[in-house]
Amino acid sequence: MRTYARWARAEWGVLYAAVREPLRERGLPALPMTVAAVGLTALLQYVQNQPWGYRPVQLVGAVRAEDPLALALLRTPLSLFVPALDLPVWGALAQILLVFGVAELCLGWWRTLAIAYVATLAGTLYARLGITLGAHAPFGLPWTDAQVVDTGPSAAVVGLAVFVSWRYGAYATAGAVTLAMVVEVLVKENLAGKEHLAALMAVGVLCLLSALRHHDRPLPCRAPRQRWPGRRAGRGSGLPPIQS
């Protein structure tokens, strides 16, 4: 048990410190964007399941590769919050609450939205490229995928999870999420899985740019580093050093 505890402390100690204090002091009011995102996703899910609501939600928030590019770009911001009709909405809401919430506490709301948008946009643009390449190309897609709705919030969730994990030293977690997405494509080769990989590649570029920008600078953290329960902060605390 002590070995697992040390590993957990080394993996998530800095991330835990960044998240704990604002949540302890303010609770959910520390997560205004995340709460709004969860509420908007739940609302869109409810509306699109009504006889009168499916078409309006599709018109403003459903992105397909067959759509004109300008129209797809206009719909992409809202598409982050349109959950897939064939998947349980509670899973999407839980993912948004956890991943968007941690990212908002660590990075701030506008950086969280920016990274989420980049990840989603990467998947959207990849779908167009893959269909252009064709089904027989190494990274191609069949033409039928042009009519499939893009991933919704899942690409943003995957991208944010990897970026925040990497930025705060949880490298095993970032690697596990990436590996899971690769396995998803190998087991079930579909548009969503490949869009997730495209999102990860885009986030990988953001990680590289962040590393270059913050070289030899401390991690961006909206709260001061907090002590891990039962340990003394500082030298010998078991927490990993802050690295860019």
Residue frames relative to the residue before (quaternion, step in Angstrom):
aa qw qx qy qz dx dy dz
M 1.0000 0.0000 0.0000 0.0000 0.00 0.00 0.00
R 0.6411 0.5314 -0.3317 0.4433 3.57 1.00 -0.80
T 0.6214 0.5394 -0.3435 0.4526 3.57 1.06 -0.73
Y 0.6650 0.4891 -0.3010 0.4774 3.57 0.96 -0.88
A 0.6389 0.5259 -0.3304 0.4539 3.58 1.01 -0.77
R 0.6505 0.5006 -0.3203 0.4729 3.59 0.97 -0.80
W 0.6441 0.5159 -0.3259 0.4613 3.56 1.00 -0.82
A 0.6578 0.5059 -0.3093 0.4645 3.59 0.92 -0.88
R 0.6466 0.5184 -0.3182 0.4604 3.56 1.01 -0.81
A 0.6796 0.4749 -0.2929 0.4762 3.57 0.96 -0.82
E 0.6895 0.4943 -0.2814 0.4485 3.58 1.02 -0.80
W 0.8430 0.1875 -0.0466 0.5020 3.57 0.77 -1.04
G 0.3735 0.7713 -0.4652 0.2217 3.60 1.23 0.04
V 0.6997 0.4530 -0.2770 0.4781 3.59 0.78 -0.99
L 0.6457 0.5152 -0.3174 0.4657 3.58 0.98 -0.83
Y 0.6339 0.5297 -0.3203 0.4637 3.57 0.98 -0.83
A 0.6583 0.5145 -0.3115 0.4526 3.56 0.95 -0.87
A 0.6648 0.5134 -0.3076 0.4471 3.58 1.00 -0.78
V 0.7157 0.4553 -0.2429 0.4705 3.57 1.08 -0.73
R 0.6458 0.6078 -0.3293 0.3241 3.56 0.93 -0.93
E 0.7217 0.4979 -0.2898 0.3839 3.58 0.66 -1.08
P 0.6930 0.4488 -0.3211 0.4640 3.67 0.73 -0.82
L 0.6321 0.5162 -0.3432 0.4650 3.60 1.07 -0.64
R 0.6604 0.5108 -0.3112 0.4541 3.57 0.97 -0.81
E 0.7179 0.4549 -0.2580 0.4594 3.56 0.98 -0.84
R 0.8363 0.2278 -0.0765 0.4927 3.59 0.87 -0.93
G 0.3387 -0.7512 0.5057 0.2556 3.59 1.15 -0.45
L 0.8406 -0.1690 0.1268 0.4988 3.58 -1.08 -0.69
P 0.5830 0.5749 -0.4002 0.4117 3.68 1.00 -0.48
A 0.5855 0.5600 -0.3798 0.4464 3.60 1.21 -0.24
L 0.7324 0.3798 -0.2007 0.5283 3.59 1.31 -0.24
P 0.0493 0.8488 -0.5264 0.0096 3.65 0.72 0.88
M 0.6749 0.4871 -0.3093 0.4599 3.59 0.90 -0.84
T 0.6533 0.5149 -0.3180 0.4549 3.58 0.95 -0.83
V 0.6470 0.5056 -0.3205 0.4723 3.57 0.92 -0.86
A 0.6501 0.5042 -0.3151 0.4731 3.59 0.98 -0.82
A 0.6502 0.5213 -0.3186 0.4516 3.60 0.99 -0.81
V 0.6445 0.5047 -0.3175 0.4786 3.58 0.98 -0.81
G 0.6693 0.5007 -0.3011 0.4590 3.57 0.92 -0.88
L 0.6618 0.5016 -0.3089 0.4637 3.58 0.96 -0.86
T 0.6445 0.5149 -0.3248 0.4626 3.60 0.98 -0.79
A 0.6543 0.5012 -0.3118 0.4727 3.58 0.94 -0.85
L 0.6508 0.5183 -0.3163 0.4559 3.58 0.98 -0.83
L 0.6754 0.4860 -0.2983 0.4676 3.59 0.90 -0.91
Q 0.6167 0.5351 -0.3469 0.4615 3.58 1.06 -0.70
Y 0.6558 0.5040 -0.3113 0.4679 3.57 0.93 -0.87
V 0.6881 0.4966 -0.2949 0.4393 3.57 0.81 -0.99
Q 0.7143 0.4665 -0.2885 0.4347 3.60 0.81 -0.92
N 0.6499 0.4910 -0.3242 0.4811 3.59 1.24 -0.20
Q 0.5660 0.5557 -0.3967 0.4621 3.57 1.28 0.14
P 0.6115 -0.5751 0.3885 0.3800 3.61 -1.08 0.65
W 0.7256 0.4273 -0.2333 0.4863 3.56 1.06 -0.74
G 0.7146 0.5193 -0.2451 0.3994 3.59 1.18 -0.42
Y 0.5258 0.6671 -0.4210 0.3182 3.59 1.13 -0.49
R 0.6964 0.4965 -0.2844 0.4332 3.57 0.78 -1.04
P 0.6635 0.4975 -0.3341 0.4479 3.67 0.83 -0.79
V 0.6536 0.5009 -0.3274 0.4634 3.59 0.94 -0.82
Q 0.6357 0.5250 -0.3287 0.4607 3.59 0.99 -0.78
L 0.6647 0.5261 -0.3054 0.4337 3.58 0.98 -0.82
V 0.7838 0.3434 -0.1813 0.4846 3.60 0.99 -0.74
G 0.8461 0.2189 -0.0822 0.4790 3.60 1.08 -0.51
A 0.6023 0.5439 -0.3748 0.4483 3.61 1.24 0.10
V 0.1239 -0.8035 0.5816 0.0264 3.57 -0.71 1.12
R 0.0082 -0.7735 0.6331 -0.0282 3.55 -0.91 1.02
A 0.5887 -0.5999 0.4087 0.3557 3.56 -1.13 0.58
E 0.6313 0.5438 -0.3375 0.4380 3.58 1.16 -0.46
D 0.5376 0.6283 -0.4048 0.3903 3.59 1.24 -0.26
P 0.5749 -0.5424 0.4619 0.4025 3.61 -1.16 0.43
L 0.5951 -0.6207 0.3715 0.3501 3.57 -0.94 0.88
A 0.6505 0.5210 -0.3321 0.4418 3.60 0.88 -0.87
L 0.6599 0.4975 -0.3052 0.4732 3.58 0.96 -0.83
A 0.6385 0.5256 -0.3244 0.4591 3.59 1.00 -0.82
L 0.6579 0.5069 -0.3152 0.4593 3.59 0.97 -0.80
L 0.6339 0.5210 -0.3283 0.4679 3.58 1.08 -0.68
R 0.7120 0.4550 -0.2555 0.4699 3.57 1.02 -0.78
T 0.5375 0.6872 -0.3953 0.2872 3.60 1.10 -0.62
P 0.6472 0.5182 -0.3719 0.4175 3.70 0.76 -0.77
L 0.7082 0.4325 -0.2748 0.4857 3.61 0.89 -0.84
S 0.5778 0.6083 -0.3791 0.3903 3.59 1.14 -0.57
L 0.5173 0.6372 -0.4142 0.3935 3.60 1.22 -0.35
F 0.7832 0.3419 -0.1477 0.4979 3.56 1.10 -0.67
V 0.5359 0.5740 -0.4271 0.4482 3.59 1.23 0.41
P 0.2338 -0.8106 0.5171 0.1445 3.64 -0.21 1.18
A 0.5999 -0.5655 0.4280 0.3703 3.53 -1.24 0.51
L 0.5010 -0.6816 0.4534 0.2808 3.55 -0.98 0.88
D 0.7301 0.4526 -0.2402 0.4521 3.58 1.08 -0.69
L 0.6720 0.4439 -0.3010 0.5106 3.61 1.26 0.20
P 0.5868 -0.5825 0.4131 0.3818 3.63 -1.10 0.59
V 0.4429 -0.7171 0.4701 0.2621 3.57 -0.75 1.03
W 0.5873 0.5950 -0.3843 0.3916 3.61 1.09 -0.58
G 0.6097 0.5446 -0.3559 0.4528 3.56 1.09 -0.61
A 0.6609 0.4992 -0.3029 0.4714 3.58 0.93 -0.88
L 0.6583 0.5097 -0.3162 0.4548 3.59 0.94 -0.85
A 0.6518 0.5098 -0.3158 0.4643 3.59 0.98 -0.81
Q 0.6481 0.5174 -0.3156 0.4612 3.58 0.98 -0.82
I 0.6583 0.4988 -0.3126 0.4692 3.58 0.93 -0.86
L 0.6552 0.5179 -0.3206 0.4470 3.58 0.88 -0.91
L 0.7147 0.4502 -0.2655 0.4648 3.59 0.86 -0.92
V 0.7668 0.3957 -0.2218 0.4541 3.57 0.57 -1.16
F 0.6637 0.4677 -0.3115 0.4936 3.60 0.87 -0.86
G 0.6433 0.5409 -0.3314 0.4286 3.58 0.98 -0.79
V 0.6663 0.4796 -0.3031 0.4838 3.59 0.87 -0.91
A 0.6595 0.5088 -0.3141 0.4555 3.58 0.93 -0.87
E 0.6551 0.5109 -0.3276 0.4500 3.61 0.91 -0.82
L 0.6621 0.5016 -0.3098 0.4627 3.58 0.96 -0.81
C 0.7268 0.4424 -0.2368 0.4690 3.58 1.02 -0.79
L 0.8159 0.2886 -0.1060 0.4896 3.57 0.89 -0.95
G 0.4994 -0.6004 0.4665 0.4154 3.57 1.13 -0.56
W 0.6234 -0.6017 0.3476 0.3585 3.57 -1.12 0.63
W 0.7012 0.4755 -0.3180 0.4255 3.61 0.84 -0.82
R 0.6267 0.5048 -0.3508 0.4789 3.62 1.03 -0.60
T 0.6148 0.5455 -0.3429 0.4549 3.57 1.05 -0.74
L 0.6806 0.4723 -0.2907 0.4787 3.58 0.86 -0.91
A 0.6397 0.5365 -0.3346 0.4369 3.59 0.97 -0.79
I 0.6754 0.4749 -0.2950 0.4809 3.59 0.90 -0.90
A 0.6291 0.5301 -0.3323 0.4613 3.59 1.00 -0.80
Y 0.6660 0.4990 -0.3046 0.4633 3.58 0.95 -0.84
V 0.6389 0.5199 -0.3317 0.4598 3.60 0.94 -0.84
A 0.6596 0.5066 -0.3148 0.4573 3.60 0.90 -0.87
T 0.6772 0.4823 -0.2936 0.4718 3.58 0.92 -0.90
L 0.6569 0.5133 -0.3094 0.4575 3.57 0.94 -0.86
A 0.6130 0.5475 -0.3530 0.4471 3.60 1.04 -0.71
G 0.6601 0.4954 -0.3067 0.4740 3.57 0.98 -0.81
T 0.6380 0.5375 -0.3194 0.4495 3.56 1.01 -0.82
L 0.7030 0.4528 -0.2695 0.4777 3.57 0.87 -0.94
Y 0.6068 0.5505 -0.3630 0.4438 3.59 1.06 -0.67
A 0.6199 0.5576 -0.3562 0.4217 3.60 0.94 -0.83
R 0.6558 0.5019 -0.3113 0.4702 3.59 0.97 -0.81
L 0.6601 0.5004 -0.3059 0.4693 3.56 0.97 -0.86
G 0.6631 0.5227 -0.3112 0.4361 3.57 0.90 -0.92
I 0.6659 0.4847 -0.3070 0.4769 3.59 0.97 -0.79
T 0.6138 0.5329 -0.3452 0.4692 3.58 1.09 -0.64
L 0.6637 0.4995 -0.3044 0.4662 3.60 0.99 -0.79
G 0.4207 -0.7176 0.4607 0.3095 3.58 1.06 -0.70
A 0.6750 -0.5500 0.3321 0.3628 3.52 -1.25 0.52
H 0.7097 0.4766 -0.2706 0.4425 3.61 1.05 -0.62
A 0.5287 0.6073 -0.4220 0.4165 3.60 1.25 -0.06
P 0.6612 -0.5347 0.3373 0.4039 3.63 -1.11 0.57
F 0.7989 0.1851 -0.0995 0.5635 3.59 0.94 -0.80
G 0.4026 0.7495 -0.4404 0.2868 3.54 1.21 0.49
L 0.2796 -0.7338 0.5972 0.1636 3.52 -1.41 0.17
P 0.5224 -0.6129 0.4724 0.3581 3.60 -1.11 0.50
W 0.6193 -0.5818 0.3755 0.3702 3.57 -1.11 0.61
T 0.5793 0.6019 -0.3802 0.3970 3.59 1.13 -0.51
D 0.5952 0.5776 -0.3692 0.4193 3.60 1.15 -0.48
A 0.5066 0.6455 -0.4304 0.3761 3.60 1.20 -0.22
Q 0.7082 0.4435 -0.2547 0.4867 3.59 1.18 -0.49
V 0.5482 0.6134 -0.3903 0.4134 3.58 1.30 0.02
V 0.4556 -0.6795 0.5034 0.2780 3.58 -0.94 0.90
D 0.5413 -0.6430 0.4418 0.3136 3.58 -1.02 0.85
T 0.7738 -0.4805 0.2162 0.3515 3.50 -1.35 0.41
G 0.4059 -0.6917 0.5120 0.3076 3.63 1.05 -0.42
P 0.8247 -0.2420 0.1454 0.4900 3.63 -0.96 -0.73
S 0.5301 0.6866 -0.4127 0.2781 3.63 1.11 -0.44
A 0.6427 0.5109 -0.3413 0.4576 3.63 0.95 -0.75
A 0.6424 0.5138 -0.3221 0.4687 3.58 1.02 -0.78
V 0.6411 0.5281 -0.3206 0.4553 3.59 0.98 -0.85
V 0.6632 0.4998 -0.3054 0.4659 3.57 0.90 -0.92
G 0.6730 0.5053 -0.3019 0.4480 3.58 0.86 -0.93
L 0.6751 0.4866 -0.2995 0.4666 3.58 0.89 -0.88
A 0.6317 0.5438 -0.3411 0.4345 3.59 0.95 -0.82
V 0.6865 0.4704 -0.2851 0.4756 3.57 0.92 -0.88
F 0.6647 0.5100 -0.3265 0.4376 3.60 0.85 -0.88
V 0.6954 0.4644 -0.2902 0.4653 3.59 0.78 -0.98
S 0.6354 0.5256 -0.3354 0.4556 3.60 0.96 -0.81
W 0.6771 0.4793 -0.2982 0.4721 3.57 0.89 -0.88
R 0.6837 0.5152 -0.2985 0.4218 3.57 0.84 -0.98
Y 0.7672 0.3297 -0.1797 0.5200 3.59 1.08 -0.65
G 0.6680 -0.5932 0.2831 0.3489 3.54 1.08 0.72
A 0.5209 0.6112 -0.4359 0.4063 3.61 1.23 0.22
Y 0.0281 -0.8702 0.4920 -0.0006 3.54 0.69 1.15
A 0.6238 0.5310 -0.3503 0.4541 3.60 1.02 -0.67
T 0.6386 0.5184 -0.3240 0.4675 3.57 1.03 -0.75
A 0.6463 0.5075 -0.3163 0.4741 3.58 0.93 -0.86
G 0.6670 0.4960 -0.3009 0.4675 3.58 0.98 -0.82
A 0.6440 0.5245 -0.3277 0.4503 3.58 1.01 -0.76
V 0.6410 0.5067 -0.3280 0.4740 3.59 0.99 -0.78
T 0.6538 0.5112 -0.3115 0.4628 3.58 0.94 -0.87
L 0.6556 0.5088 -0.3096 0.4642 3.58 0.92 -0.89
A 0.6355 0.5338 -0.3310 0.4490 3.58 0.97 -0.80
M 0.6577 0.5009 -0.3152 0.4660 3.60 1.00 -0.75
V 0.6252 0.5213 -0.3352 0.4744 3.58 1.07 -0.70
V 0.6500 0.5055 -0.3114 0.4743 3.57 0.95 -0.88
E 0.6056 0.5646 -0.3535 0.4353 3.58 1.01 -0.76
V 0.6807 0.4765 -0.2910 0.4743 3.59 0.92 -0.88
L 0.6621 0.5106 -0.3121 0.4511 3.58 0.98 -0.81
V 0.7089 0.4483 -0.2613 0.4776 3.58 0.99 -0.83
K 0.8012 0.0567 0.0187 0.5954 3.55 0.88 -0.95
E 0.1302 -0.8308 0.5391 0.0466 3.54 0.08 1.29
N 0.2433 0.7617 -0.5623 0.2109 3.55 -0.23 1.30
L 0.7202 -0.4435 0.3049 0.4377 3.55 -1.30 0.11
A 0.6505 0.5368 -0.3326 0.4219 3.59 0.86 -0.89
G 0.6655 0.5119 -0.3120 0.4447 3.59 0.89 -0.90
K 0.6828 0.4758 -0.2897 0.4727 3.57 0.93 -0.85
E 0.6191 0.5212 -0.3481 0.4731 3.57 1.10 -0.61
H 0.6004 0.5471 -0.3560 0.4620 3.58 1.10 -0.62
L 0.6546 0.4951 -0.3168 0.4754 3.58 0.97 -0.79
A 0.6237 0.5216 -0.3402 0.4724 3.59 1.02 -0.74
A 0.6330 0.5230 -0.3252 0.4690 3.59 1.02 -0.79
L 0.6564 0.5094 -0.3145 0.4591 3.59 0.97 -0.82
M 0.6378 0.5164 -0.3380 0.4609 3.59 1.00 -0.72
A 0.6435 0.5090 -0.3218 0.4725 3.58 1.01 -0.79
V 0.6641 0.4876 -0.3020 0.4795 3.59 0.96 -0.84
G 0.5864 0.5660 -0.3668 0.4486 3.59 1.12 -0.59
V 0.6294 0.5126 -0.3254 0.4849 3.57 1.06 -0.73
L 0.6439 0.5125 -0.3210 0.4687 3.59 0.99 -0.82
C 0.6242 0.5320 -0.3365 0.4627 3.59 1.04 -0.74
L 0.6518 0.5098 -0.3124 0.4665 3.57 0.96 -0.85
L 0.6602 0.4960 -0.3077 0.4727 3.59 0.91 -0.88
S 0.6448 0.5173 -0.3193 0.4633 3.57 1.01 -0.80
A 0.6408 0.5230 -0.3240 0.4592 3.58 1.01 -0.80
L 0.6644 0.4936 -0.3040 0.4717 3.57 0.98 -0.80
R 0.6806 0.5028 -0.2873 0.4488 3.56 0.99 -0.84
H 0.7891 0.3159 -0.1426 0.5071 3.56 0.93 -0.93
H 0.2371 0.7886 -0.5343 0.1906 3.58 1.12 0.52
D 0.8463 0.0415 -0.0981 0.5219 3.53 -0.85 1.15
R 0.5860 0.5175 -0.4019 0.4767 3.58 1.14 0.62
P 0.5683 -0.6117 0.4143 0.3622 3.61 -1.10 0.58
L 0.6395 -0.5266 0.4038 0.3882 3.52 -1.30 0.38
P 0.4668 -0.6371 0.5134 0.3356 3.58 -1.09 0.61
C 0.1151 0.7973 -0.5767 0.1358 3.57 -0.56 1.09
R 0.3598 -0.7686 0.4913 0.1962 3.57 -0.67 1.06
A 0.7366 0.2822 -0.2022 0.5804 3.56 1.27 -0.17
P 0.5512 -0.5938 0.4467 0.3796 3.62 -1.09 0.52
R 0.6158 -0.5458 0.4072 0.3963 3.53 -1.18 0.52
Q 0.1939 -0.7904 0.5759 0.0770 3.55 -0.88 1.02
R 0.5619 -0.6091 0.4449 0.3396 3.51 -1.22 0.51
W 0.4413 -0.6359 0.5618 0.2922 3.53 -1.11 0.73
P 0.5678 -0.6275 0.3922 0.3607 3.61 -0.83 0.91
G 0.8362 0.2149 -0.1637 0.4774 3.53 -0.94 0.96
R 0.7037 0.3908 -0.2682 0.5293 3.59 1.25 0.04
R 0.4218 -0.6695 0.5415 0.2838 3.56 -1.17 0.50
A 0.4275 -0.6987 0.5089 0.2647 3.58 -0.84 0.97
G 0.6537 0.5118 -0.3874 0.4007 3.52 -1.26 0.47
R 0.8020 -0.2542 0.1932 0.5048 3.53 -1.22 -0.51
G 0.8164 0.2143 -0.1877 0.5023 3.53 -0.93 0.98
S 0.4580 0.7095 -0.4415 0.3033 3.58 1.23 0.17
G 0.4959 -0.6522 0.4403 0.3674 3.57 1.15 -0.41
L 0.5587 0.5826 -0.4030 0.4314 3.58 1.29 -0.12
P 0.4872 -0.6567 0.4764 0.3231 3.60 -0.98 0.74
P 0.5461 -0.5975 0.4528 0.3738 3.61 -1.09 0.55
I 0.5162 -0.6274 0.4774 0.3346 3.57 -1.10 0.65
Q 0.0066 -0.7973 0.6009 -0.0558 3.50 -0.76 1.11
S 0.4515 -0.6671 0.5167 0.2902 3.52 -1.17 0.55
